[in-house]
């Protein structure tokens, strides 16, 4: 009986010692990888018109705005900017965008940004329907 108790105590000490490995570094926190979010905005753009769509980014990272659909095909303006609660303050713009054009920027922190589509230089003759796709963190 004593021998069995001794063996159980030795086994428990070995298991406890293995659980306390002094070489394990548990002080470095792990940062989860942020996931991307895709948002879609649709509407109609009239001659000399514009539309802004705001969205929130959770963390710093790349932001892309793509003119996914422009029907009928036309040259438009496509921009990425910061939303001030009233208007889109343009930071990056392409005044000669077409369907498939992407504007890319980098958010330096979490916040509210905006995608803007507009009739660049009054080049539209008829209204066009559009779809913008925004990918961000």
Secondary structure by P-SEA (a helix, b strand, c coil): caaaaaaaaaaaaaaaaaaacccccccbbbbcbbbbbbbbbbbbbccccbbbbbbbbccbbbbbbbccccccbbbbbbbbbbbcccccccccccccccccbbbbbbcccccccccccccccccccbbbbbbbbbbcc
